[in-house]
Amino acid sequence: MLNKDSKVLKAAILFGALFAISACTPTVKVAVPDKPIEINLNINMKIEHNLRVQMEKDLEQAAKANPGIF
């Protein structure tokens, strides 16, 4: 039969093991950023401008080739 000291010792070992295991548990935190996310779209404006200029040139050529198209 177990005496009182061995029960206390086993309980302390069990408590220590549980504490050690729980201390090593990884945590994942999801946080909202303080500042909003900023995406710089300046390059897209340049591409759109180039496309618009090219389309205007193509339309001018089409209008010259087919005067009654419009």
mmCIF file of the C-alpha atoms, coordinates in Angstrom:
data_MODEL
# 
_entry.id   MODEL 
# 
loop_
_atom_site.group_PDB 
_atom_site.id 
_atom_site.type_symbol 
_atom_site.label_atom_id 
_atom_site.label_alt_id 
_atom_site.label_comp_id 
_atom_site.label_asym_id 
_atom_site.label_entity_id 
_atom_site.label_seq_id 
_atom_site.pdbx_PDB_ins_code 
_atom_site.Cartn_x 
_atom_site.Cartn_y 
_atom_site.Cartn_z 
_atom_site.occupancy 
_atom_site.B_iso_or_equiv 
_atom_site.pdbx_formal_charge 
_atom_site.auth_seq_id 
_atom_site.auth_comp_id 
_atom_site.auth_asym_id 
_atom_site.auth_atom_id 
_atom_site.pdbx_PDB_model_num 
ATOM 1  C CA . MET A 1 1  ? 0.000   0.000  0.000   1.00 0.00 ? 1  MET A CA 1 
ATOM 2  C CA . LEU A 1 2  ? 1.213   3.505  -0.826  1.00 0.00 ? 2  LEU A CA 1 
ATOM 3  C CA . ASN A 1 3  ? 2.064   5.805  1.992   1.00 0.00 ? 3  ASN A CA 1 
ATOM 4  C CA . LYS A 1 4  ? 1.138   9.481  2.079   1.00 0.00 ? 4  LYS A CA 1 
ATOM 5  C CA . ASP A 1 5  ? 4.605   10.703 0.989   1.00 0.00 ? 5  ASP A CA 1 
ATOM 6  C CA . SER A 1 6  ? 4.691   8.561  -2.150  1.00 0.00 ? 6  SER A CA 1 
ATOM 7  C CA . LYS A 1 7  ? 1.191   9.770  -3.139  1.00 0.00 ? 7  LYS A CA 1 
ATOM 8  C CA . VAL A 1 8  ? 2.301   13.376 -2.771  1.00 0.00 ? 8  VAL A CA 1 
ATOM 9  C CA . LEU A 1 9  ? 5.480   12.657 -4.729  1.00 0.00 ? 9  LEU A CA 1 
ATOM 10 C CA . LYS A 1 10 ? 3.544   11.001 -7.572  1.00 0.00 ? 10 LYS A CA 1 
ATOM 11 C CA . ALA A 1 11 ? 1.027   13.859 -7.635  1.00 0.00 ? 11 ALA A CA 1 
ATOM 12 C CA . ALA A 1 12 ? 3.877   16.409 -7.775  1.00 0.00 ? 12 ALA A CA 1 
ATOM 13 C CA . ILE A 1 13 ? 5.567   14.526 -10.622 1.00 0.00 ? 13 ILE A CA 1 
ATOM 14 C CA . LEU A 1 14 ? 2.273   14.283 -12.531 1.00 0.00 ? 14 LEU A CA 1 
ATOM 15 C CA . PHE A 1 15 ? 1.559   17.984 -11.978 1.00 0.00 ? 15 PHE A CA 1 
ATOM 16 C CA . GLY A 1 16 ? 5.092   18.897 -13.092 1.00 0.00 ? 16 GLY A CA 1 
ATOM 17 C CA . ALA A 1 17 ? 4.802   16.755 -16.224 1.00 0.00 ? 17 ALA A CA 1 
ATOM 18 C CA . LEU A 1 18 ? 1.436   18.293 -17.134 1.00 0.00 ? 18 LEU A CA 1 
ATOM 19 C CA . PHE A 1 19 ? 2.822   21.789 -16.553 1.00 0.00 ? 19 PHE A CA 1 
ATOM 20 C CA . ALA A 1 20 ? 5.863   21.066 -18.741 1.00 0.00 ? 20 ALA A CA 1 
ATOM 21 C CA . ILE A 1 21 ? 3.729   19.662 -21.556 1.00 0.00 ? 21 ILE A CA 1 
ATOM 22 C CA . SER A 1 22 ? 1.298   22.579 -21.486 1.00 0.00 ? 22 SER A CA 1 
ATOM 23 C CA . ALA A 1 23 ? 4.163   25.099 -21.461 1.00 0.00 ? 23 ALA A CA 1 
ATOM 24 C CA . CYS A 1 24 ? 5.424   23.723 -24.789 1.00 0.00 ? 24 CYS A CA 1 
ATOM 25 C CA . THR A 1 25 ? 2.069   23.983 -26.581 1.00 0.00 ? 25 THR A CA 1 
ATOM 26 C CA . PRO A 1 26 ? 2.430   26.104 -29.742 1.00 0.00 ? 26 PRO A CA 1 
ATOM 27 C CA . THR A 1 27 ? -0.032  28.938 -30.187 1.00 0.00 ? 27 THR A CA 1 
ATOM 28 C CA . VAL A 1 28 ? -1.255  30.615 -33.365 1.00 0.00 ? 28 VAL A CA 1 
ATOM 29 C CA . LYS A 1 29 ? -2.405  34.209 -33.157 1.00 0.00 ? 29 LYS A CA 1 
ATOM 30 C CA . VAL A 1 30 ? -4.334  35.978 -35.895 1.00 0.00 ? 30 VAL A CA 1 
ATOM 31 C CA . ALA A 1 31 ? -4.269  39.748 -35.559 1.00 0.00 ? 31 ALA A CA 1 
ATOM 32 C CA . VAL A 1 32 ? -5.683  42.568 -37.631 1.00 0.00 ? 32 VAL A CA 1 
ATOM 33 C CA . PRO A 1 33 ? -2.942  44.927 -38.878 1.00 0.00 ? 33 PRO A CA 1 
ATOM 34 C CA . ASP A 1 34 ? -2.884  48.447 -37.445 1.00 0.00 ? 34 ASP A CA 1 
ATOM 35 C CA . LYS A 1 35 ? -2.480  50.075 -40.851 1.00 0.00 ? 35 LYS A CA 1 
ATOM 36 C CA . PRO A 1 36 ? -4.501  49.219 -43.975 1.00 0.00 ? 36 PRO A CA 1 
ATOM 37 C CA . ILE A 1 37 ? -2.799  47.238 -46.703 1.00 0.00 ? 37 ILE A CA 1 
ATOM 38 C CA . GLU A 1 38 ? -1.664  49.538 -49.501 1.00 0.00 ? 38 GLU A CA 1 
ATOM 39 C CA . ILE A 1 39 ? -1.217  48.306 -53.062 1.00 0.00 ? 39 ILE A CA 1 
ATOM 40 C CA . ASN A 1 40 ? 0.514   50.624 -55.488 1.00 0.00 ? 40 ASN A CA 1 
ATOM 41 C CA . LEU A 1 41 ? -1.175  50.480 -58.892 1.00 0.00 ? 41 LEU A CA 1 
ATOM 42 C CA . ASN A 1 42 ? 0.831   53.138 -60.713 1.00 0.00 ? 42 ASN A CA 1 
ATOM 43 C CA . ILE A 1 43 ? 2.208   50.620 -63.217 1.00 0.00 ? 43 ILE A CA 1 
ATOM 44 C CA . ASN A 1 44 ? -1.331  49.618 -64.225 1.00 0.00 ? 44 ASN A CA 1 
ATOM 45 C CA . MET A 1 45 ? -2.151  53.210 -65.164 1.00 0.00 ? 45 MET A CA 1 
ATOM 46 C CA . LYS A 1 46 ? 0.817   53.322 -67.527 1.00 0.00 ? 46 LYS A CA 1 
ATOM 47 C CA . ILE A 1 47 ? -0.241  50.081 -69.214 1.00 0.00 ? 47 ILE A CA 1 
ATOM 48 C CA . GLU A 1 48 ? -3.813  51.358 -69.593 1.00 0.00 ? 48 GLU A CA 1 
ATOM 49 C CA . HIS A 1 49 ? -2.536  54.581 -71.119 1.00 0.00 ? 49 HIS A CA 1 
ATOM 50 C CA . ASN A 1 50 ? -0.387  52.678 -73.625 1.00 0.00 ? 50 ASN A CA 1 
ATOM 51 C CA . LEU A 1 51 ? -3.346  50.503 -74.600 1.00 0.00 ? 51 LEU A CA 1 
ATOM 52 C CA . ARG A 1 52 ? -5.579  53.533 -75.080 1.00 0.00 ? 52 ARG A CA 1 
ATOM 53 C CA . VAL A 1 53 ? -3.019  55.272 -77.324 1.00 0.00 ? 53 VAL A CA 1 
ATOM 54 C CA . GLN A 1 54 ? -2.585  52.102 -79.399 1.00 0.00 ? 54 GLN A CA 1 
ATOM 55 C CA . MET A 1 55 ? -6.357  51.688 -79.744 1.00 0.00 ? 55 MET A CA 1 
ATOM 56 C CA . GLU A 1 56 ? -6.734  55.305 -80.859 1.00 0.00 ? 56 GLU A CA 1 
ATOM 57 C CA . LYS A 1 57 ? -4.067  54.801 -83.533 1.00 0.00 ? 57 LYS A CA 1 
ATOM 58 C CA . ASP A 1 58 ? -5.784  51.604 -84.715 1.00 0.00 ? 58 ASP A CA 1 
ATOM 59 C CA . LEU A 1 59 ? -9.147  53.373 -84.887 1.00 0.00 ? 59 LEU A CA 1 
ATOM 60 C CA . GLU A 1 60 ? -7.667  56.238 -86.878 1.00 0.00 ? 60 GLU A CA 1 
ATOM 61 C CA . GLN A 1 61 ? -6.157  53.776 -89.354 1.00 0.00 ? 61 GLN A CA 1 
ATOM 62 C CA . ALA A 1 62 ? -9.456  51.877 -89.617 1.00 0.00 ? 62 ALA A CA 1 
ATOM 63 C CA . ALA A 1 63 ? -11.383 55.117 -90.170 1.00 0.00 ? 63 ALA A CA 1 
ATOM 64 C CA . LYS A 1 64 ? -8.984  56.178 -92.925 1.00 0.00 ? 64 LYS A CA 1 
ATOM 65 C CA . ALA A 1 65 ? -9.163  52.771 -94.610 1.00 0.00 ? 65 ALA A CA 1 
ATOM 66 C CA . ASN A 1 66 ? -12.999 52.637 -94.411 1.00 0.00 ? 66 ASN A CA 1 
ATOM 67 C CA . PRO A 1 67 ? -14.444 56.164 -94.437 1.00 0.00 ? 67 PRO A CA 1 
ATOM 68 C CA . GLY A 1 68 ? -18.086 54.993 -94.174 1.00 0.00 ? 68 GLY A CA 1 
ATOM 69 C CA . ILE A 1 69 ? -17.512 52.707 -91.164 1.00 0.00 ? 69 ILE A CA 1 
ATOM 70 C CA . PHE A 1 70 ? -18.812 55.272 -88.672 1.00 0.00 ? 70 PHE A CA 1 
# 
